[in-house]
Amino acid sequence: MPNTKSAIKRMRQNEKRRLRNRVYRSSARTFIKKARMLIEAGDPSAEQVVRQAIKALDKAASKGVIHPNNAARRKSRLMRFYNKARQSA
């Protein structure tokens, strides 16, 4: 546990930020998971969910929850998976 007043305040701030950031991180993960499941199933509505996933990743990156390169990497992997599935179908 922190001893100084400033350290106690910093701990409170960190906890608030952690809870706020968790929303953006988990929504991005959820959309990615949904998109991958729909792509594997060959669902035609997969494109819309892929767009939602990309939007969620961009939002998380713009808020500083994840690094912009991390968002770019995840978007790239998702699009590669989506395009590969479309070609084989």
PDB file with one MODEL, atoms N, CA, C and O in Angstrom:
MODEL        1
ATOM      1  N   MET A   1       0.838  -1.187   0.000  1.00  0.00           N
ATOM      2  CA  MET A   1       0.000   0.000   0.000  1.00  0.00           C
ATOM      3  C   MET A   1       0.881   1.247   0.000  1.00  0.00           C
ATOM      4  O   MET A   1       1.952   1.274   0.606  1.00  0.00           O
ATOM      5  N   PRO A   2       0.398   2.283  -0.699  1.00  0.00           N
ATOM      6  CA  PRO A   2       1.180   3.519  -0.738  1.00  0.00           C
ATOM      7  C   PRO A   2       1.172   4.239   0.614  1.00  0.00           C
ATOM      8  O   PRO A   2       0.221   4.135   1.388  1.00  0.00           O
ATOM      9  N   ASN A   3       2.239   4.958   0.870  1.00  0.00           N
ATOM     10  CA  ASN A   3       2.374   5.651   2.146  1.00  0.00           C
ATOM     11  C   ASN A   3       2.113   7.152   2.033  1.00  0.00           C
ATOM     12  O   ASN A   3       1.500   7.752   2.915  1.00  0.00           O
ATOM     13  N   THR A   4       2.585   7.748   0.941  1.00  0.00           N
ATOM     14  CA  THR A   4       2.436   9.194   0.801  1.00  0.00           C
ATOM     15  C   THR A   4       1.061   9.552   0.249  1.00  0.00           C
ATOM     16  O   THR A   4       0.383   8.737  -0.377  1.00  0.00           O
ATOM     17  N   LYS A   5       0.678  10.792   0.503  1.00  0.00           N
ATOM     18  CA  LYS A   5      -0.630  11.282   0.068  1.00  0.00           C
ATOM     19  C   LYS A   5      -0.737  11.256  -1.461  1.00  0.00           C
ATOM     20  O   LYS A   5      -1.770  10.882  -2.016  1.00  0.00           O
ATOM     21  N   SER A   6       0.346  11.660  -2.128  1.00  0.00           N
ATOM     22  CA  SER A   6       0.331  11.704  -3.590  1.00  0.00           C
ATOM     23  C   SER A   6       0.261  10.292  -4.178  1.00  0.00           C
ATOM     24  O   SER A   6      -0.368  10.081  -5.215  1.00  0.00           O
ATOM     25  N   ALA A   7       0.899   9.340  -3.527  1.00  0.00           N
ATOM     26  CA  ALA A   7       0.867   7.954  -3.997  1.00  0.00           C
ATOM     27  C   ALA A   7      -0.525   7.356  -3.825  1.00  0.00           C
ATOM     28  O   ALA A   7      -0.974   6.563  -4.653  1.00  0.00           O
ATOM     29  N   ILE A   8      -1.202   7.739  -2.750  1.00  0.00           N
ATOM     30  CA  ILE A   8      -2.574   7.262  -2.523  1.00  0.00           C
ATOM     31  C   ILE A   8      -3.500   7.808  -3.603  1.00  0.00           C
ATOM     32  O   ILE A   8      -4.341   7.089  -4.143  1.00  0.00           O
ATOM     33  N   LYS A   9      -3.329   9.103  -3.910  1.00  0.00           N
ATOM     34  CA  LYS A   9      -4.147   9.720  -4.964  1.00  0.00           C
ATOM     35  C   LYS A   9      -3.854   9.072  -6.311  1.00  0.00           C
ATOM     36  O   LYS A   9      -4.772   8.800  -7.085  1.00  0.00           O
ATOM     37  N   ARG A  10      -2.585   8.826  -6.589  1.00  0.00           N
ATOM     38  CA  ARG A  10      -2.190   8.203  -7.857  1.00  0.00           C
ATOM     39  C   ARG A  10      -2.822   6.823  -7.986  1.00  0.00           C
ATOM     40  O   ARG A  10      -3.233   6.429  -9.077  1.00  0.00           O
ATOM     41  N   MET A  11      -2.902   6.092  -6.889  1.00  0.00           N
ATOM     42  CA  MET A  11      -3.508   4.763  -6.906  1.00  0.00           C
ATOM     43  C   MET A  11      -4.996   4.860  -7.249  1.00  0.00           C
ATOM     44  O   MET A  11      -5.517   4.063  -8.030  1.00  0.00           O
ATOM     45  N   ARG A  12      -5.674   5.852  -6.652  1.00  0.00           N
ATOM     46  CA  ARG A  12      -7.095   6.058  -6.967  1.00  0.00           C
ATOM     47  C   ARG A  12      -7.278   6.395  -8.439  1.00  0.00           C
ATOM     48  O   ARG A  12      -8.182   5.871  -9.089  1.00  0.00           O
ATOM     49  N   GLN A  13      -6.425   7.263  -8.966  1.00  0.00           N
ATOM     50  CA  GLN A  13      -6.512   7.655 -10.378  1.00  0.00           C
ATOM     51  C   GLN A  13      -6.279   6.456 -11.295  1.00  0.00           C
ATOM     52  O   GLN A  13      -6.997   6.255 -12.274  1.00  0.00           O
ATOM     53  N   ASN A  14      -5.269   5.670 -10.960  1.00  0.00           N
ATOM     54  CA  ASN A  14      -4.941   4.499 -11.779  1.00  0.00           C
ATOM     55  C   ASN A  14      -6.103   3.516 -11.828  1.00  0.00           C
ATOM     56  O   ASN A  14      -6.383   2.932 -12.875  1.00  0.00           O
ATOM     57  N   GLU A  15      -6.774   3.334 -10.704  1.00  0.00           N
ATOM     58  CA  GLU A  15      -7.902   2.404 -10.656  1.00  0.00           C
ATOM     59  C   GLU A  15      -9.058   2.906 -11.521  1.00  0.00           C
ATOM     60  O   GLU A  15      -9.682   2.128 -12.242  1.00  0.00           O
ATOM     61  N   LYS A  16      -9.340   4.199 -11.446  1.00  0.00           N
ATOM     62  CA  LYS A  16     -10.399   4.786 -12.280  1.00  0.00           C
ATOM     63  C   LYS A  16     -10.078   4.621 -13.757  1.00  0.00           C
ATOM     64  O   LYS A  16     -10.936   4.246 -14.556  1.00  0.00           O
ATOM     65  N   ARG A  17      -8.831   4.906 -14.105  1.00  0.00           N
ATOM     66  CA  ARG A  17      -8.415   4.790 -15.508  1.00  0.00           C
ATOM     67  C   ARG A  17      -8.466   3.339 -15.987  1.00  0.00           C
ATOM     68  O   ARG A  17      -8.858   3.062 -17.121  1.00  0.00           O
ATOM     69  N   ARG A  18      -8.065   2.423 -15.112  1.00  0.00           N
ATOM     70  CA  ARG A  18      -8.073   1.008 -15.471  1.00  0.00           C
ATOM     71  C   ARG A  18      -9.494   0.555 -15.811  1.00  0.00           C
ATOM     72  O   ARG A  18      -9.716  -0.140 -16.802  1.00  0.00           O
ATOM     73  N   LEU A  19     -10.449   0.960 -14.974  1.00  0.00           N
ATOM     74  CA  LEU A  19     -11.839   0.570 -15.213  1.00  0.00           C
ATOM     75  C   LEU A  19     -12.390   1.217 -16.477  1.00  0.00           C
ATOM     76  O   LEU A  19     -13.151   0.588 -17.213  1.00  0.00           O
ATOM     77  N   ARG A  20     -12.014   2.468 -16.736  1.00  0.00           N
ATOM     78  CA  ARG A  20     -12.477   3.178 -17.933  1.00  0.00           C
ATOM     79  C   ARG A  20     -11.876   2.545 -19.187  1.00  0.00           C
ATOM     80  O   ARG A  20     -12.565   2.369 -20.192  1.00  0.00           O
ATOM     81  N   ASN A  21     -10.582   2.204 -19.124  1.00  0.00           N
ATOM     82  CA  ASN A  21      -9.892   1.622 -20.277  1.00  0.00           C
ATOM     83  C   ASN A  21     -10.388   0.217 -20.580  1.00  0.00           C
ATOM     84  O   ASN A  21     -10.396  -0.212 -21.733  1.00  0.00           O
ATOM     85  N   ARG A  22     -10.802  -0.499 -19.534  1.00  0.00           N
ATOM     86  CA  ARG A  22     -11.254  -1.885 -19.697  1.00  0.00           C
ATOM     87  C   ARG A  22     -12.439  -1.978 -20.653  1.00  0.00           C
ATOM     88  O   ARG A  22     -12.567  -2.953 -21.394  1.00  0.00           O
ATOM     89  N   VAL A  23     -13.304  -0.967 -20.637  1.00  0.00           N
ATOM     90  CA  VAL A  23     -14.478  -0.946 -21.516  1.00  0.00           C
ATOM     91  C   VAL A  23     -14.049  -0.997 -22.976  1.00  0.00           C
ATOM     92  O   VAL A  23     -14.572  -1.791 -23.758  1.00  0.00           O
ATOM     93  N   TYR A  24     -13.093  -0.142 -23.338  1.00  0.00           N
ATOM     94  CA  TYR A  24     -12.655  -0.060 -24.733  1.00  0.00           C
ATOM     95  C   TYR A  24     -11.889  -1.306 -25.156  1.00  0.00           C
ATOM     96  O   TYR A  24     -12.053  -1.798 -26.272  1.00  0.00           O
ATOM     97  N   ARG A  25     -11.055  -1.811 -24.258  1.00  0.00           N
ATOM     98  CA  ARG A  25     -10.268  -2.996 -24.585  1.00  0.00           C
ATOM     99  C   ARG A  25     -11.168  -4.212 -24.773  1.00  0.00           C
ATOM    100  O   ARG A  25     -11.006  -4.967 -25.731  1.00  0.00           O
ATOM    101  N   SER A  26     -12.121  -4.401 -23.854  1.00  0.00           N
ATOM    102  CA  SER A  26     -12.972  -5.589 -23.921  1.00  0.00           C
ATOM    103  C   SER A  26     -13.937  -5.517 -25.101  1.00  0.00           C
ATOM    104  O   SER A  26     -14.238  -6.545 -25.708  1.00  0.00           O
ATOM    105  N   SER A  27     -14.429  -4.319 -25.438  1.00  0.00           N
ATOM    106  CA  SER A  27     -15.338  -4.222 -26.582  1.00  0.00           C
ATOM    107  C   SER A  27     -14.599  -4.548 -27.880  1.00  0.00           C
ATOM    108  O   SER A  27     -15.156  -5.184 -28.774  1.00  0.00           O
ATOM    109  N   ALA A  28     -13.352  -4.112 -27.976  1.00  0.00           N
ATOM    110  CA  ALA A  28     -12.558  -4.436 -29.167  1.00  0.00           C
ATOM    111  C   ALA A  28     -12.350  -5.946 -29.259  1.00  0.00           C
ATOM    112  O   ALA A  28     -12.491  -6.530 -30.333  1.00  0.00           O
ATOM    113  N   ARG A  29     -12.019  -6.568 -28.146  1.00  0.00           N
ATOM    114  CA  ARG A  29     -11.817  -8.026 -28.134  1.00  0.00           C
ATOM    115  C   ARG A  29     -13.102  -8.754 -28.500  1.00  0.00           C
ATOM    116  O   ARG A  29     -13.070  -9.734 -29.245  1.00  0.00           O
ATOM    117  N   THR A  30     -14.231  -8.283 -27.981  1.00  0.00           N
ATOM    118  CA  THR A  30     -15.521  -8.919 -28.253  1.00  0.00           C
ATOM    119  C   THR A  30     -15.846  -8.851 -29.734  1.00  0.00           C
ATOM    120  O   THR A  30     -16.246  -9.851 -30.329  1.00  0.00           O
ATOM    121  N   PHE A  31     -15.676  -7.666 -30.341  1.00  0.00           N
ATOM    122  CA  PHE A  31     -15.984  -7.516 -31.763  1.00  0.00           C
ATOM    123  C   PHE A  31     -15.062  -8.376 -32.628  1.00  0.00           C
ATOM    124  O   PHE A  31     -15.493  -8.945 -33.631  1.00  0.00           O
ATOM    125  N   ILE A  32     -13.790  -8.465 -32.232  1.00  0.00           N
ATOM    126  CA  ILE A  32     -12.856  -9.303 -32.991  1.00  0.00           C
ATOM    127  C   ILE A  32     -13.285 -10.761 -32.915  1.00  0.00           C
ATOM    128  O   ILE A  32     -13.272 -11.475 -33.918  1.00  0.00           O
ATOM    129  N   LYS A  33     -13.663 -11.195 -31.722  1.00  0.00           N
ATOM    130  CA  LYS A  33     -14.088 -12.578 -31.532  1.00  0.00           C
ATOM    131  C   LYS A  33     -15.351 -12.881 -32.358  1.00  0.00           C
ATOM    132  O   LYS A  33     -15.440 -13.921 -33.010  1.00  0.00           O
ATOM    133  N   LYS A  34     -16.322 -11.957 -32.320  1.00  0.00           N
ATOM    134  CA  LYS A  34     -17.558 -12.132 -33.093  1.00  0.00           C
ATOM    135  C   LYS A  34     -17.252 -12.196 -34.586  1.00  0.00           C
ATOM    136  O   LYS A  34     -17.788 -13.037 -35.307  1.00  0.00           O
ATOM    137  N   ALA A  35     -16.382 -11.293 -35.036  1.00  0.00           N
ATOM    138  CA  ALA A  35     -16.034 -11.241 -36.454  1.00  0.00           C
ATOM    139  C   ALA A  35     -15.384 -12.547 -36.895  1.00  0.00           C
ATOM    140  O   ALA A  35     -15.737 -13.094 -37.940  1.00  0.00           O
ATOM    141  N   ARG A  36     -14.445 -13.043 -36.112  1.00  0.00           N
ATOM    142  CA  ARG A  36     -13.759 -14.286 -36.484  1.00  0.00           C
ATOM    143  C   ARG A  36     -14.729 -15.463 -36.530  1.00  0.00           C
ATOM    144  O   ARG A  36     -14.625 -16.325 -37.402  1.00  0.00           O
ATOM    145  N   MET A  37     -15.674 -15.495 -35.585  1.00  0.00           N
ATOM    146  CA  MET A  37     -16.654 -16.584 -35.567  1.00  0.00           C
ATOM    147  C   MET A  37     -17.559 -16.523 -36.798  1.00  0.00           C
ATOM    148  O   MET A  37     -17.846 -17.552 -37.408  1.00  0.00           O
ATOM    149  N   LEU A  38     -18.007 -15.320 -37.164  1.00  0.00           N
ATOM    150  CA  LEU A  38     -18.873 -15.167 -38.334  1.00  0.00           C
ATOM    151  C   LEU A  38     -18.120 -15.469 -39.627  1.00  0.00           C
ATOM    152  O   LEU A  38     -18.685 -16.046 -40.556  1.00  0.00           O
ATOM    153  N   ILE A  39     -16.855 -15.084 -39.689  1.00  0.00           N
ATOM    154  CA  ILE A  39     -16.044 -15.364 -40.874  1.00  0.00           C
ATOM    155  C   ILE A  39     -15.881 -16.869 -41.039  1.00  0.00           C
ATOM    156  O   ILE A  39     -16.033 -17.395 -42.142  1.00  0.00           O
ATOM    157  N   GLU A  40     -15.575 -17.559 -39.949  1.00  0.00           N
ATOM    158  CA  GLU A  40     -15.419 -19.016 -40.007  1.00  0.00           C
ATOM    159  C   GLU A  40     -16.717 -19.705 -40.426  1.00  0.00           C
ATOM    160  O   GLU A  40     -16.696 -20.709 -41.139  1.00  0.00           O
ATOM    161  N   ALA A  41     -17.851 -19.152 -39.972  1.00  0.00           N
ATOM    162  CA  ALA A  41     -19.148 -19.738 -40.301  1.00  0.00           C
ATOM    163  C   ALA A  41     -19.579 -19.406 -41.724  1.00  0.00           C
ATOM    164  O   ALA A  41     -20.510 -20.016 -42.251  1.00  0.00           O
ATOM    165  N   GLY A  42     -18.903 -18.435 -42.351  1.00  0.00           N
ATOM    166  CA  GLY A  42     -19.261 -18.040 -43.704  1.00  0.00           C
ATOM    167  C   GLY A  42     -20.498 -17.156 -43.753  1.00  0.00           C
ATOM    168  O   GLY A  42     -21.190 -17.108 -44.769  1.00  0.00           O
ATOM    169  N   ASP A  43     -20.771 -16.471 -42.681  1.00  0.00           N
ATOM    170  CA  ASP A  43     -21.945 -15.600 -42.584  1.00  0.00           C
ATOM    171  C   ASP A  43     -21.747 -14.340 -43.439  1.00  0.00           C
ATOM    172  O   ASP A  43     -20.688 -13.716 -43.376  1.00  0.00           O
ATOM    173  N   PRO A  44     -22.749 -13.963 -44.233  1.00  0.00           N
ATOM    174  CA  PRO A  44     -22.601 -12.763 -45.059  1.00  0.00           C
ATOM    175  C   PRO A  44     -22.559 -11.455 -44.254  1.00  0.00           C
ATOM    176  O   PRO A  44     -22.085 -10.437 -44.759  1.00  0.00           O
ATOM    177  N   SER A  45     -23.047 -11.475 -43.023  1.00  0.00           N
ATOM    178  CA  SER A  45     -23.020 -10.261 -42.203  1.00  0.00           C
ATOM    179  C   SER A  45     -21.657 -10.048 -41.528  1.00  0.00           C
ATOM    180  O   SER A  45     -21.500  -9.141 -40.710  1.00  0.00           O
ATOM    181  N   ALA A  46     -20.693 -10.875 -41.871  1.00  0.00           N
ATOM    182  CA  ALA A  46     -19.366 -10.780 -41.253  1.00  0.00           C
ATOM    183  C   ALA A  46     -18.697  -9.453 -41.579  1.00  0.00           C
ATOM    184  O   ALA A  46     -17.970  -8.904 -40.752  1.00  0.00           O
ATOM    185  N   GLU A  47     -18.937  -8.937 -42.776  1.00  0.00           N
ATOM    186  CA  GLU A  47     -18.285  -7.685 -43.186  1.00  0.00           C
ATOM    187  C   GLU A  47     -18.658  -6.536 -42.248  1.00  0.00           C
ATOM    188  O   GLU A  47     -17.809  -5.721 -41.885  1.00  0.00           O
ATOM    189  N   GLN A  48     -19.914  -6.479 -41.864  1.00  0.00           N
ATOM    190  CA  GLN A  48     -20.375  -5.419 -40.971  1.00  0.00           C
ATOM    191  C   GLN A  48     -19.710  -5.526 -39.597  1.00  0.00           C
ATOM    192  O   GLN A  48     -19.321  -4.515 -39.012  1.00  0.00           O
ATOM    193  N   VAL A  49     -19.582  -6.733 -39.093  1.00  0.00           N
ATOM    194  CA  VAL A  49     -18.960  -6.932 -37.778  1.00  0.00           C
ATOM    195  C   VAL A  49     -17.457  -6.661 -37.854  1.00  0.00           C
ATOM    196  O   VAL A  49     -16.864  -6.175 -36.890  1.00  0.00           O
ATOM    197  N   VAL A  50     -16.844  -6.973 -38.990  1.00  0.00           N
ATOM    198  CA  VAL A  50     -15.419  -6.666 -39.178  1.00  0.00           C
ATOM    199  C   VAL A  50     -15.222  -5.159 -39.100  1.00  0.00           C
ATOM    200  O   VAL A  50     -14.267  -4.686 -38.483  1.00  0.00           O
ATOM    201  N   ARG A  51     -16.118  -4.410 -39.719  1.00  0.00           N
ATOM    202  CA  ARG A  51     -16.027  -2.949 -39.667  1.00  0.00           C
ATOM    203  C   ARG A  51     -16.188  -2.436 -38.239  1.00  0.00           C
ATOM    204  O   ARG A  51     -15.500  -1.502 -37.827  1.00  0.00           O
ATOM    205  N   GLN A  52     -17.092  -3.046 -37.492  1.00  0.00           N
ATOM    206  CA  GLN A  52     -17.285  -2.654 -36.090  1.00  0.00           C
ATOM    207  C   GLN A  52     -16.025  -2.947 -35.273  1.00  0.00           C
ATOM    208  O   GLN A  52     -15.636  -2.160 -34.411  1.00  0.00           O
ATOM    209  N   ALA A  53     -15.395  -4.087 -35.556  1.00  0.00           N
ATOM    210  CA  ALA A  53     -14.176  -4.457 -34.847  1.00  0.00           C
ATOM    211  C   ALA A  53     -13.063  -3.454 -35.144  1.00  0.00           C
ATOM    212  O   ALA A  53     -12.335  -3.041 -34.240  1.00  0.00           O
ATOM    213  N   ILE A  54     -12.935  -3.067 -36.401  1.00  0.00           N
ATOM    214  CA  ILE A  54     -11.911  -2.096 -36.788  1.00  0.00           C
ATOM    215  C   ILE A  54     -12.178  -0.749 -36.114  1.00  0.00           C
ATOM    216  O   ILE A  54     -11.256  -0.075 -35.655  1.00  0.00           O
ATOM    217  N   LYS A  55     -13.451  -0.376 -36.064  1.00  0.00           N
ATOM    218  CA  LYS A  55     -13.818   0.886 -35.406  1.00  0.00           C
ATOM    219  C   LYS A  55     -13.472   0.841 -33.917  1.00  0.00           C
ATOM    220  O   LYS A  55     -12.953   1.811 -33.365  1.00  0.00           O
ATOM    221  N   ALA A  56     -13.760  -0.285 -33.278  1.00  0.00           N
ATOM    222  CA  ALA A  56     -13.467  -0.431 -31.853  1.00  0.00           C
ATOM    223  C   ALA A  56     -11.960  -0.382 -31.598  1.00  0.00           C
ATOM    224  O   ALA A  56     -11.515   0.211 -30.616  1.00  0.00           O
ATOM    225  N   LEU A  57     -11.176  -1.005 -32.481  1.00  0.00           N
ATOM    226  CA  LEU A  57      -9.721  -0.969 -32.333  1.00  0.00           C
ATOM    227  C   LEU A  57      -9.186   0.446 -32.516  1.00  0.00           C
ATOM    228  O   LEU A  57      -8.309   0.884 -31.772  1.00  0.00           O
ATOM    229  N   ASP A  58      -9.719   1.163 -33.514  1.00  0.00           N
ATOM    230  CA  ASP A  58      -9.282   2.545 -33.740  1.00  0.00           C
ATOM    231  C   ASP A  58      -9.619   3.427 -32.547  1.00  0.00           C
ATOM    232  O   ASP A  58      -8.832   4.288 -32.154  1.00  0.00           O
ATOM    233  N   LYS A  59     -10.792   3.203 -31.978  1.00  0.00           N
ATOM    234  CA  LYS A  59     -11.219   3.996 -30.822  1.00  0.00           C
ATOM    235  C   LYS A  59     -10.306   3.729 -29.624  1.00  0.00           C
ATOM    236  O   LYS A  59      -9.899   4.658 -28.927  1.00  0.00           O
ATOM    237  N   ALA A  60      -9.987   2.456 -29.391  1.00  0.00           N
ATOM    238  CA  ALA A  60      -9.106   2.098 -28.285  1.00  0.00           C
ATOM    239  C   ALA A  60      -7.721   2.715 -28.478  1.00  0.00           C
ATOM    240  O   ALA A  60      -7.102   3.186 -27.524  1.00  0.00           O
ATOM    241  N   ALA A  61      -7.246   2.707 -29.718  1.00  0.00           N
ATOM    242  CA  ALA A  61      -5.926   3.278 -29.998  1.00  0.00           C
ATOM    243  C   ALA A  61      -5.949   4.795 -29.836  1.00  0.00           C
ATOM    244  O   ALA A  61      -4.991   5.373 -29.321  1.00  0.00           O
ATOM    245  N   SER A  62      -7.016   5.440 -30.263  1.00  0.00           N
ATOM    246  CA  SER A  62      -7.078   6.899 -30.164  1.00  0.00           C
ATOM    247  C   SER A  62      -7.174   7.356 -28.712  1.00  0.00           C
ATOM    248  O   SER A  62      -6.726   8.453 -28.378  1.00  0.00           O
ATOM    249  N   LYS A  63      -7.751   6.530 -27.852  1.00  0.00           N
ATOM    250  CA  LYS A  63      -7.873   6.872 -26.437  1.00  0.00           C
ATOM    251  C   LYS A  63      -6.621   6.486 -25.654  1.00  0.00           C
ATOM    252  O   LYS A  63      -6.513   6.797 -24.468  1.00  0.00           O
ATOM    253  N   GLY A  64      -5.679   5.815 -26.307  1.00  0.00           N
ATOM    254  CA  GLY A  64      -4.446   5.440 -25.635  1.00  0.00           C
ATOM    255  C   GLY A  64      -4.564   4.166 -24.825  1.00  0.00           C
ATOM    256  O   GLY A  64      -3.679   3.858 -24.027  1.00  0.00           O
ATOM    257  N   VAL A  65      -5.644   3.420 -25.013  1.00  0.00           N
ATOM    258  CA  VAL A  65      -5.833   2.172 -24.265  1.00  0.00           C
ATOM    259  C   VAL A  65      -4.882   1.108 -24.794  1.00  0.00           C
ATOM    260  O   VAL A  65      -4.282   0.360 -24.022  1.00  0.00           O
ATOM    261  N   ILE A  66      -4.748   1.047 -26.112  1.00  0.00           N
ATOM    262  CA  ILE A  66      -3.752   0.166 -26.738  1.00  0.00           C
ATOM    263  C   ILE A  66      -2.872   1.014 -27.646  1.00  0.00           C
ATOM    264  O   ILE A  66      -3.269   2.100 -28.067  1.00  0.00           O
ATOM    265  N   HIS A  67      -1.707   0.527 -27.939  1.00  0.00           N
ATOM    266  CA  HIS A  67      -0.764   1.243 -28.795  1.00  0.00           C
ATOM    267  C   HIS A  67      -1.286   1.250 -30.236  1.00  0.00           C
ATOM    268  O   HIS A  67      -1.873   0.261 -30.673  1.00  0.00           O
ATOM    269  N   PRO A  68      -1.090   2.328 -30.972  1.00  0.00           N
ATOM    270  CA  PRO A  68      -1.564   2.380 -32.369  1.00  0.00           C
ATOM    271  C   PRO A  68      -1.027   1.250 -33.242  1.00  0.00           C
ATOM    272  O   PRO A  68      -1.736   0.750 -34.116  1.00  0.00           O
ATOM    273  N   ASN A  69       0.220   0.846 -33.011  1.00  0.00           N
ATOM    274  CA  ASN A  69       0.782  -0.267 -33.788  1.00  0.00           C
ATOM    275  C   ASN A  69       0.090  -1.575 -33.442  1.00  0.00           C
ATOM    276  O   ASN A  69      -0.082  -2.437 -34.305  1.00  0.00           O
ATOM    277  N   ASN A  70      -0.309  -1.730 -32.180  1.00  0.00           N
ATOM    278  CA  ASN A  70      -1.036  -2.915 -31.745  1.00  0.00           C
ATOM    279  C   ASN A  70      -2.377  -2.980 -32.457  1.00  0.00           C
ATOM    280  O   ASN A  70      -2.783  -4.044 -32.923  1.00  0.00           O
ATOM    281  N   ALA A  71      -3.070  -1.844 -32.544  1.00  0.00           N
ATOM    282  CA  ALA A  71      -4.352  -1.789 -33.240  1.00  0.00           C
ATOM    283  C   ALA A  71      -4.163  -2.113 -34.715  1.00  0.00           C
ATOM    284  O   ALA A  71      -4.952  -2.859 -35.295  1.00  0.00           O
ATOM    285  N   ALA A  72      -3.128  -1.562 -35.319  1.00  0.00           N
ATOM    286  CA  ALA A  72      -2.859  -1.800 -36.739  1.00  0.00           C
ATOM    287  C   ALA A  72      -2.572  -3.276 -36.989  1.00  0.00           C
ATOM    288  O   ALA A  72      -3.036  -3.845 -37.977  1.00  0.00           O
ATOM    289  N   ARG A  73      -1.809  -3.890 -36.095  1.00  0.00           N
ATOM    290  CA  ARG A  73      -1.482  -5.307 -36.246  1.00  0.00           C
ATOM    291  C   ARG A  73      -2.738  -6.168 -36.158  1.00  0.00           C
ATOM    292  O   ARG A  73      -2.923  -7.088 -36.955  1.00  0.00           O
ATOM    293  N   ARG A  74      -3.596  -5.870 -35.190  1.00  0.00           N
ATOM    294  CA  ARG A  74      -4.825  -6.652 -35.028  1.00  0.00           C
ATOM    295  C   ARG A  74      -5.763  -6.472 -36.213  1.00  0.00           C
ATOM    296  O   ARG A  74      -6.393  -7.431 -36.659  1.00  0.00           O
ATOM    297  N   LYS A  75      -5.860  -5.244 -36.726  1.00  0.00           N
ATOM    298  CA  LYS A  75      -6.711  -4.988 -37.901  1.00  0.00           C
ATOM    299  C   LYS A  75      -6.176  -5.742 -39.108  1.00  0.00           C
ATOM    300  O   LYS A  75      -6.937  -6.322 -39.883  1.00  0.00           O
ATOM    301  N   SER A  76      -4.866  -5.725 -39.255  1.00  0.00           N
ATOM    302  CA  SER A  76      -4.237  -6.408 -40.377  1.00  0.00           C
ATOM    303  C   SER A  76      -4.505  -7.907 -40.325  1.00  0.00           C
ATOM    304  O   SER A  76      -4.837  -8.514 -41.343  1.00  0.00           O
ATOM    305  N   ARG A  77      -4.365  -8.504 -39.148  1.00  0.00           N
ATOM    306  CA  ARG A  77      -4.615  -9.935 -38.994  1.00  0.00           C
ATOM    307  C   ARG A  77      -6.069 -10.277 -39.292  1.00  0.00           C
ATOM    308  O   ARG A  77      -6.366 -11.278 -39.944  1.00  0.00           O
ATOM    309  N   LEU A  78      -6.977  -9.421 -38.800  1.00  0.00           N
ATOM    310  CA  LEU A  78      -8.400  -9.665 -39.013  1.00  0.00           C
ATOM    311  C   LEU A  78      -8.742  -9.565 -40.495  1.00  0.00           C
ATOM    312  O   LEU A  78      -9.469 -10.409 -41.019  1.00  0.00           O
ATOM    313  N   MET A  79      -8.230  -8.552 -41.169  1.00  0.00           N
ATOM    314  CA  MET A  79      -8.523  -8.375 -42.595  1.00  0.00           C
ATOM    315  C   MET A  79      -7.904  -9.496 -43.426  1.00  0.00           C
ATOM    316  O   MET A  79      -8.499  -9.951 -44.403  1.00  0.00           O
ATOM    317  N   ARG A  80      -6.720  -9.936 -43.039  1.00  0.00           N
ATOM    318  CA  ARG A  80      -6.076 -11.039 -43.752  1.00  0.00           C
ATOM    319  C   ARG A  80      -6.917 -12.299 -43.629  1.00  0.00           C
ATOM    320  O   ARG A  80      -7.103 -13.026 -44.605  1.00  0.00           O
ATOM    321  N   PHE A  81      -7.427 -12.559 -42.429  1.00  0.00           N
ATOM    322  CA  PHE A  81      -8.286 -13.711 -42.171  1.00  0.00           C
ATOM    323  C   PHE A  81      -9.585 -13.605 -42.970  1.00  0.00           C
ATOM    324  O   PHE A  81     -10.050 -14.583 -43.556  1.00  0.00           O
ATOM    325  N   TYR A  82     -10.167 -12.393 -42.985  1.00  0.00           N
ATOM    326  CA  TYR A  82     -11.421 -12.152 -43.701  1.00  0.00           C
ATOM    327  C   TYR A  82     -11.240 -12.348 -45.208  1.00  0.00           C
ATOM    328  O   TYR A  82     -12.049 -13.021 -45.847  1.00  0.00           O
ATOM    329  N   ASN A  83     -10.189 -11.768 -45.772  1.00  0.00           N
ATOM    330  CA  ASN A  83      -9.947 -11.871 -47.216  1.00  0.00           C
ATOM    331  C   ASN A  83      -9.631 -13.297 -47.636  1.00  0.00           C
ATOM    332  O   ASN A  83     -10.043 -13.745 -48.706  1.00  0.00           O
ATOM    333  N   LYS A  84      -8.901 -14.003 -46.790  1.00  0.00           N
ATOM    334  CA  LYS A  84      -8.579 -15.408 -47.085  1.00  0.00           C
ATOM    335  C   LYS A  84      -9.849 -16.251 -47.118  1.00  0.00           C
ATOM    336  O   LYS A  84      -9.997 -17.121 -47.977  1.00  0.00           O
ATOM    337  N   ALA A  85     -10.766 -15.996 -46.183  1.00  0.00           N
ATOM    338  CA  ALA A  85     -12.016 -16.741 -46.129  1.00  0.00           C
ATOM    339  C   ALA A  85     -12.905 -16.411 -47.333  1.00  0.00           C
ATOM    340  O   ALA A  85     -13.590 -17.285 -47.864  1.00  0.00           O
ATOM    341  N   ARG A  86     -12.888 -15.148 -47.756  1.00  0.00           N
ATOM    342  CA  ARG A  86     -13.692 -14.754 -48.918  1.00  0.00           C
ATOM    343  C   ARG A  86     -13.175 -15.387 -50.193  1.00  0.00           C
ATOM    344  O   ARG A  86     -13.966 -15.750 -51.064  1.00  0.00           O
ATOM    345  N   GLN A  87     -11.869 -15.526 -50.323  1.00  0.00           N
ATOM    346  CA  GLN A  87     -11.292 -16.128 -51.522  1.00  0.00           C
ATOM    347  C   GLN A  87     -11.642 -17.603 -51.643  1.00  0.00           C
ATOM    348  O   GLN A  87     -11.954 -18.095 -52.727  1.00  0.00           O
ATOM    349  N   SER A  88     -11.585 -18.303 -50.511  1.00  0.00           N
ATOM    350  CA  SER A  88     -11.832 -19.733 -50.547  1.00  0.00           C
ATOM    351  C   SER A  88     -13.319 -20.070 -50.683  1.00  0.00           C
ATOM    352  O   SER A  88     -13.673 -21.180 -51.079  1.00  0.00           O
ATOM    353  N   ALA A  89     -14.179 -19.116 -50.358  1.00  0.00           N
ATOM    354  CA  ALA A  89     -15.633 -19.380 -50.444  1.00  0.00           C
ATOM    355  C   ALA A  89     -16.167 -19.243 -51.856  1.00  0.00           C
ATOM    356  O   ALA A  89     -17.361 -19.433 -52.086  1.00  0.00           O
TER     357      ALA A  89
ENDMDL
END
